[in-house]
Amino acid sequence: MASTNGIKTRLIIMNFLEFAIWGSYLVSLGIYLSSVGLGSKVFWFYTAQGLVSLIMPALVGIVADKWIPAQKMLSLCHGIAGIFMLLAGWYCMQSGGNVEFGTLFTFYIISIAFFMPTIGLANSVAFNALNKANLDTVTAFPPIRVFGTVGFICAELFVNFTGYQNTYAQLITSGVLSMLMMAYSLSMPACPVNPTSGRSLSETLGLNAFKLFKRRTMAIFFIFSMLLGVCLQITNSYGTTFIDSFKAISRFADDWAANNATALTAVSQASEALCILLIPYCLKRFGIKGVMLIAMFAWVLRFGFFGIGNTGGGLIFLILSCIVYGVAFDFFNIAGGLFVDKQTDKSIRSSAQGLFMIMTNGVGASVGTFIAGTYVVNRFVDMSPAGNPETNLIGWQHSWFIFAAYALVLCVLFMLFFRNPEHSKPQVGLDKTIDEAGDDPEGMVEADHKF
């Protein structure tokens, strides 16, 4: 028992640091960029996060599966990401208010190129440690993962109440935490690697994870994961910027929420922390289809409540939007990661998690953020100093309602096309799953979990 509790504590610390790094800037970066005249460029910083997720998680996952143990790869990635995030903060400090988009963006994109793969790597390290301790990942992982959300919240509140949400100091905070995580990752239990000798080229390159697309259920799951991934970074990109914009409207200028946008959005992560604990029950009770449908409808409410809310009399709707975010994010990201883990052989675990990241935070998030910024927000909202606050408020409302409509359409389509896998057969290796089970390998999951 002591050993089991010990590994859980170590994984809790790992998850806390992992998401505190992200929480230091993810929801507040738009406020700082707007303050230095880069408001119209906000979407590029979040689109870049998706673009690097197209390639880097898969490549890093392959390396972790084949050559470098995942815990060491996690350390290496955090080291590089931390260095370049510190360089981004240092550049902004030296530039004062004259921040050039190109220079800052270059440091930023290199940093996130190495940070984004660490989310999947952290999952692989955790699943490996839990399996070694003979713990069920479906029931043991969510209570551990919830401390990642706690770390995100702590970082959010820290940058809010120190005033770092308005400055480059949020980037320095993230960089320092990355360096801590670089060292701590090396204390994690060793993860296995699979030598490439005697294997085919596709196995050597870790491309076997893409064979999951041969399975109808997995192909549909990944396609809808990509489409739902469109929603992931929209409120991260513009949520605090939208709330902060109420300060420019006289009747909202003194509202607490308008002046503490990052603290208000911390409600989202608090909700997320609580919703994580519901995942094991919901997966067993509703299956992956039910959980994904709940997530999709939660995105409808997330955007819709933003569209009708404000920091004054409509504050309750902003709070409700933050509350349903926990369901929208957790029931998609975390449940999806668990589903992928249960559907794949351990030899391609990191590659499969990387593929999930590609579809969601890669293709989905990059395309979604680019379209949201270029064709929706920048069309209806003028974030330049010359923008009219009252006109912008109407523009923000139009934008949120468009996003809500998209999520609703997606919800209906998923309900029609996806079906829950059966659970009558035990999980087997990937080759057997694909080659022997034909197009109906949905039963390839553990019998005691309804996935």
C-alpha positions in Angstrom: 0.0 0.0 0.0 2.8 2.4 0.9 4.4 1.7 -2.5 1.1 2.3 -4.3 0.5 5.6 -2.4 4.0 6.6 -3.2 3.7 6.3 -6.9 0.4 8.1 -6.8 2.0 11.0 -5.0 4.8 11.2 -7.4 2.4 11.2 -10.4 0.3 13.9 -8.7 3.4 16.2 -8.4 4.2 15.5 -12.1 0.7 16.4 -13.3 0.7 19.5 -11.1 3.9 20.8 -12.7 2.9 19.7 -16.2 -0.2 21.8 -16.2 1.0 24.7 -14.1 3.5 25.3 -16.9 0.6 25.7 -19.3 -1.6 27.6 -17.0 1.0 30.3 -16.5 0.2 31.8 -20.0 -2.4 29.8 -21.9 -5.5 31.8 -20.9 -3.8 35.1 -20.2 -1.4 35.5 -23.1 -4.1 37.3 -25.2 -4.3 40.1 -22.6 -0.6 40.7 -22.7 -0.4 40.6 -26.5 -3.3 43.1 -26.8 -1.5 45.4 -24.4 1.6 45.6 -26.7 -0.5 46.1 -29.8 -0.6 42.5 -31.0 -4.3 41.9 -30.4 -5.0 41.1 -34.0 -2.2 38.5 -34.0 -3.5 36.6 -31.0 -4.9 33.8 -33.1 -1.5 33.1 -34.6 0.0 32.2 -31.2 -2.8 29.6 -30.6 -2.9 28.4 -34.2 0.9 27.7 -33.9 0.2 25.6 -30.9 -2.0 23.4 -33.1 0.4 23.4 -36.1 3.3 22.1 -34.0 0.9 19.5 -32.6 0.5 18.1 -36.1 4.1 16.8 -36.1 5.9 17.0 -32.8 3.7 14.8 -30.6 3.9 12.0 -33.1 7.7 12.3 -33.7 8.4 12.5 -30.0 6.1 9.6 -29.3 7.9 7.5 -31.9 11.3 8.3 -30.2 9.8 7.5 -26.8 8.4 4.2 -28.0 11.5 3.1 -29.9 14.7 4.6 -28.5 14.5 7.1 -25.5 12.4 6.1 -22.5 9.4 8.3 -22.1 10.4 9.8 -18.8 13.8 10.9 -20.2 12.1 12.3 -23.4 9.7 14.2 -21.1 12.6 15.7 -19.3 14.4 16.7 -22.5 11.3 18.3 -24.1 10.6 20.3 -21.0 14.2 21.5 -20.9 14.1 22.8 -24.4 10.6 24.3 -24.0 11.7 26.1 -20.8 14.8 27.6 -22.3 12.9 29.1 -25.2 10.0 30.3 -23.1 12.5 32.1 -20.9 14.1 33.6 -24.0 10.6 34.9 -25.0 10.1 36.5 -21.7 13.6 38.0 -21.7 13.1 39.4 -25.2 9.8 41.1 -24.1 11.5 42.5 -21.0 14.3 44.0 -23.1 11.8 45.4 -25.7 9.5 47.2 -23.3 6.4 48.1 -25.2 8.0 47.7 -28.6 7.6 44.0 -29.0 8.1 42.7 -32.6 5.7 39.9 -33.6 8.3 37.9 -35.5 10.9 37.7 -32.8 8.5 36.9 -30.0 6.6 34.4 -32.2 9.8 32.6 -33.1 10.8 32.0 -29.5 7.2 31.1 -28.6 6.7 28.5 -31.3 9.9 26.7 -30.6 9.0 26.5 -27.0 5.5 25.1 -27.6 6.8 22.7 -30.3 8.6 20.9 -27.4 5.9 21.5 -24.8 2.9 20.1 -26.6 4.4 16.5 -26.9 4.8 16.5 -23.1 1.1 16.2 -22.5 1.0 12.8 -24.3 4.3 11.8 -22.8 3.1 12.6 -19.3 0.1 10.3 -19.9 2.3 7.5 -21.1 4.6 7.9 -18.1 1.6 7.8 -15.8 -0.1 4.8 -17.4 3.3 2.9 -17.3 3.8 3.6 -13.6 0.2 2.7 -12.8 0.4 -0.6 -14.7 3.7 -1.4 -13.0 1.9 -0.9 -9.7 -0.9 -3.2 -10.8 -3.4 -0.3 -10.7 -6.4 0.1 -13.0 -5.8 3.2 -15.1 -9.5 4.0 -15.6 -10.1 4.3 -11.9 -6.6 5.4 -10.7 -5.6 8.0 -13.3 -8.5 10.5 -13.1 -7.9 11.3 -9.3 -4.2 11.8 -10.2 -4.9 13.9 -13.3 -7.1 16.2 -11.3 -4.0 17.6 -9.7 -2.9 18.7 -13.1 -5.9 20.9 -13.2 -5.1 22.1 -9.7 -1.7 23.1 -10.9 -3.3 25.0 -13.9 -5.6 26.9 -11.5 -2.8 27.8 -9.1 -0.7 29.2 -12.0 -3.7 31.1 -13.3 -4.4 32.7 -10.0 -0.8 33.5 -9.5 -0.4 35.4 -12.7 -3.8 37.1 -12.1 -3.2 38.4 -8.6 0.5 39.3 -9.2 -0.6 41.3 -12.3 1.6 39.1 -14.5 -1.5 38.5 -16.7 -0.7 41.9 -18.2 3.0 41.4 -18.6 5.7 39.2 -20.0 6.3 37.8 -16.5 3.8 35.1 -17.3 6.2 33.7 -19.9 9.1 33.7 -17.4 6.9 32.0 -14.8 6.2 29.2 -17.3 9.8 28.9 -18.3 11.0 28.5 -14.7 8.4 25.8 -14.0 9.5 24.0 -17.1 13.0 23.8 -15.8 11.7 22.3 -12.6 9.7 19.7 -14.5 12.8 18.9 -16.5 14.6 17.7 -13.4 11.6 16.1 -11.8 10.7 14.0 -14.8 13.9 12.0 -14.4 12.6 10.6 -11.1 9.7 8.8 -12.7 9.7 5.0 -13.1 11.5 3.8 -16.2 9.4 3.3 -19.3 10.1 0.5 -21.8 11.4 1.0 -25.3 11.0 -1.4 -28.2 14.1 -2.0 -30.3 13.7 -1.7 -34.0 15.9 -4.6 -35.1 14.1 -7.1 -37.3 11.1 -4.8 -37.8 9.5 -3.3 -40.8 10.0 0.3 -41.8 6.6 1.3 -40.6 7.2 -0.3 -37.2 10.6 1.3 -37.0 9.1 4.8 -37.7 6.3 4.2 -35.3 3.6 4.4 -38.0 1.7 1.4 -36.7 -0.4 3.8 -34.7 -1.9 5.0 -37.9 -3.2 1.5 -38.6 -5.8 2.3 -36.0 -7.6 4.1 -38.8 -8.3 0.6 -40.3 -10.8 0.1 -37.5 -14.1 1.7 -38.2 -14.8 2.7 -34.6 -11.3 4.2 -34.2 -11.4 6.0 -37.5 -14.7 7.7 -36.7 -13.5 8.5 -33.2 -10.3 10.2 -34.5 -12.2 12.1 -37.2 -14.7 13.5 -34.7 -11.8 14.1 -32.2 -10.3 16.3 -34.9 -13.6 18.2 -35.5 -14.2 18.7 -31.8 -10.6 19.8 -31.4 -11.6 22.9 -33.4 -13.3 24.1 -30.2 -10.3 23.5 -27.9 -8.3 26.7 -28.2 -11.1 29.2 -29.1 -11.9 30.2 -25.6 -8.3 29.8 -24.5 -7.4 32.2 -27.3 -10.1 34.8 -26.7 -11.9 34.0 -23.4 -9.9 36.4 -21.2 -9.5 38.9 -23.9 -13.3 39.0 -24.3 -13.9 39.4 -20.5 -11.1 42.0 -20.2 -12.7 44.0 -23.0 -15.6 44.9 -20.7 -13.2 47.3 -18.9 -13.4 49.6 -21.9 -17.2 50.0 -21.6 -18.1 52.6 -18.9 -21.0 50.7 -17.3 -18.7 47.6 -16.8 -15.4 49.4 -16.1 -15.5 48.9 -12.3 -16.8 45.3 -12.3 -14.5 42.8 -10.5 -14.8 40.3 -13.3 -13.7 42.8 -15.9 -10.6 43.6 -14.0 -9.8 40.0 -13.0 -10.4 38.0 -16.2 -7.9 35.3 -15.5 -9.2 34.7 -12.0 -12.7 34.4 -13.3 -11.7 31.8 -15.9 -10.1 29.8 -13.1 -13.6 28.7 -12.4 -13.3 26.7 -15.6 -10.4 24.7 -14.2 -12.0 24.3 -10.8 -15.0 22.7 -12.6 -12.6 20.7 -14.7 -11.0 19.3 -11.5 -14.3 18.1 -10.2 -15.5 16.7 -13.5 -12.4 14.5 -13.8 -13.6 12.5 -10.9 -16.8 11.7 -12.7 -15.1 10.2 -15.8 -14.7 6.6 -14.5 -18.4 6.4 -13.6 -19.5 8.0 -16.8 -17.4 5.9 -19.0 -18.7 2.7 -17.4 -22.3 4.0 -17.4 -22.6 5.7 -20.8 -19.6 4.4 -22.8 -17.3 6.6 -24.9 -20.2 7.7 -27.1 -22.3 9.0 -24.3 -19.3 10.8 -22.7 -18.3 12.4 -26.1 -21.9 13.5 -26.7 -22.0 15.1 -23.2 -18.7 16.9 -24.0 -20.0 18.2 -27.4 -23.2 19.6 -25.9 -21.2 21.2 -23.1 -19.3 23.0 -25.8 -22.6 24.4 -27.2 -23.4 25.7 -23.7 -19.8 27.0 -23.2 -20.0 29.2 -26.2 -23.7 30.1 -25.9 -23.3 31.3 -22.3 -20.4 33.5 -23.3 -22.6 35.0 -26.0 -25.3 36.1 -23.6 -23.1 37.0 -20.6 -21.3 40.1 -19.4 -19.4 41.1 -16.3 -22.4 43.0 -14.8 -25.9 41.6 -14.6 -25.0 38.8 -16.9 -22.1 37.6 -14.8 -24.0 34.4 -13.9 -23.8 33.3 -17.6 -20.1 33.8 -17.7 -19.8 31.7 -14.6 -22.0 29.0 -16.0 -19.9 29.0 -19.2 -16.8 28.4 -17.0 -18.6 25.6 -15.1 -19.6 23.7 -18.2 -16.1 24.0 -19.6 -15.0 21.4 -17.1 -17.3 18.9 -18.7 -16.5 20.0 -22.3 -12.8 19.7 -21.8 -12.5 16.6 -19.5 -15.1 14.4 -21.1 -13.3 14.9 -24.4 -9.6 15.1 -23.7 -9.1 12.8 -20.7 -11.8 10.2 -21.5 -10.5 10.2 -25.1 -6.9 9.6 -23.9 -8.1 6.7 -21.7 -10.1 5.2 -24.6 -7.1 5.3 -26.9 -4.9 3.7 -24.2 -7.4 0.8 -23.8 -7.7 0.3 -27.6 -4.0 0.0 -28.3 -1.2 -2.3 -27.5 1.5 -1.1 -25.0 4.2 -1.3 -27.7 2.6 1.8 -29.5 1.2 3.5 -26.4 3.2 6.7 -26.8 2.7 6.8 -30.6 -1.1 6.3 -30.2 -1.3 9.1 -27.7 0.7 11.3 -30.1 -1.8 10.5 -32.8 -4.6 11.5 -30.6 -2.8 14.8 -29.9 -2.3 15.3 -33.7 -6.0 15.0 -34.4 -7.2 17.2 -31.5 -4.5 19.7 -30.6 -2.9 19.5 -34.0 -5.3 19.4 -37.0 -8.4 20.4 -35.1 -7.1 23.1 -32.9 -4.9 24.7 -35.5 -7.5 24.8 -38.2 -10.2 25.9 -35.7 -8.2 28.7 -34.2 -7.1 30.0 -37.6 -10.7 30.0 -38.9 -12.0 31.4 -35.7 -9.5 34.2 -35.6 -9.4 35.1 -39.3 -12.9 34.6 -40.4 -15.0 35.1 -37.3 -13.4 37.2 -34.5 -11.3 39.5 -36.6 -14.3 40.0 -38.9 -16.7 41.1 -36.1 -14.3 42.5 -33.5 -11.8 45.3 -33.9 -9.1 44.8 -31.2 -7.0 47.7 -32.3 -6.9 50.9 -30.1 -9.4 52.5 -32.5 -12.0 49.7 -32.0 -15.4 50.8 -30.6 -16.1 48.9 -27.3 -19.9 48.8 -27.8 -19.6 47.6 -31.4 -17.1 45.0 -30.4 -19.4 43.7 -27.7 -22.0 42.9 -30.4 -19.2 41.4 -32.5 -18.1 39.1 -29.6 -21.7 37.9 -29.2 -22.0 37.1 -32.9 -18.8 35.1 -32.7 -19.8 33.1 -29.7 -23.1 32.1 -31.2 -21.4 31.0 -34.4 -19.1 28.7 -32.4 -22.1 27.4 -30.4 -23.9 26.5 -33.7 -20.9 24.6 -34.9 -20.7 22.5 -31.8 -24.4 21.7 -32.0 -24.1 20.4 -35.6 -21.1 18.3 -34.5 -23.1 16.8 -31.6 -25.9 15.7 -33.9 -23.5 14.1 -36.5 -21.6 12.2 -33.8 -24.8 10.8 -32.4 -25.7 9.5 -35.9 -22.4 8.0 -37.0 -20.5 6.7 -33.9 -21.4 3.6 -32.0 -20.0 2.4 -28.7 -17.6 -0.5 -28.9 -18.6 -3.8 -27.5 -16.7 -5.1 -24.5 -17.1 -8.9 -24.6 -13.5 -9.7 -25.5 -10.2 -9.0 -23.8 -7.7 -6.5 -25.3 -5.1 -8.0 -27.6 -2.1 -6.8 -29.5 -2.4 -4.3 -32.4 -1.4 -6.8 -35.1 -4.1 -9.3 -34.0 -6.6 -6.5 -33.5 -6.2 -5.4 -37.1 -5.3 -8.5 -39.0 -7.6 -11.1 -37.3 -10.5 -9.1 -36.1 -11.3 -7.6 -39.5 -13.4 -4.4 -39.4 -15.2 -5.3 -36.2 -12.5 -5.2 -33.5 -14.6 -3.1 -31.1 -14.5 -5.9 -28.6 -10.8 -5.4 -28.1 -11.1 -3.8 -24.8 -11.0 -5.0 -21.2 -14.1 -6.9 -20.3 -14.8 -5.0 -17.1 -15.0 -1.5 -18.8 -17.7 -0.3 -21.0 -15.8 1.5 -23.7 
